[in-house]
Amino acid sequence: MKVERIEQIIQLIKKDYTHKKIAVAAAEDEVVLKAVQKAKGINLCDFILFGDEAKIKNISKEYNIDISDVEIIHTSNTQDSARKAIEFVSKGGADLPMKGKLATSEILSVYLKDEFGLKTGKTMNLVCVFEIPRYHKLLIIADAGMVIAPSLEQKVSIINNAVSVANKLGIDEPKVAILGALEKVNLKMPATVEAAILTQMNRRGQIKNCIVDGPFAMDNAISKEAAIHKGINSPVAGDADILIVPDIEAGNILYKTLVYFADAKLASSIIGGKKPVVLTSRADSDESKLNAMALSILMS
């Protein structure tokens, strides 16, 4: 099944996947609890909530959120919450962790501890799937929230992680556009040089199961008209499935621009470890958090 809309990820999970349990770290948050209630309401998955039990129950009561059949494990602070949630996942008490009302660094620093055995030795990064009203298909963007200034080696892993998501969405050979500020190699702009190297690595079979091309400016990666106007002849131009951004600033700005200015729907997950991590911005809607759960379950 090729997924063409984000809501189809949920349909795919309910049809073909076994029930999973998510360990939510620092669950004392209205939006997180609303997403948990939605997920329970459609029988998407089960949960264990880690956090201040009194606060969780008070928030649930205040906003009329029914979590009466969800297990809560009391923790005294966010660090304790993150540790216990990750420990549950590592010991098989839950299938994957989710970030609640705490910083990304708090949950990932625990996830990456050797004692929990969740690392693979590969680069982990945030992969985001967008459904954008004015684009003709789902668009995957990496990395908008984890790797600050990826090296060439890390970009290879980021591509591979994004391709693994595309494959799960039914895209067998995704088209990968490596973004920069322009579509020509400029020796003063390392992002364009690395884009050319990544393109050649793909052509030599060092990056597999996709078509990589670049550098692309944003317009010619997603617009055939712009690509033709600039004389770019590439199967990726104007038809990208995946956008690889040069650094976290570019990725994060693009992510939030699509959500706030383009009314894009979003699903995201941290990929590259033994277990995906449900990780969203604390400002993301409960719908985006539900979609992130669905994508992470798909990748698990």
Summary of the structure (lengths in Angstrom):
residues: 300
radius of gyration: 19.5
end to end distance: 17.4
largest distance: 61.9
contacts: 1043
relative contact order: 0.17
helix: 42%
strand: 18%
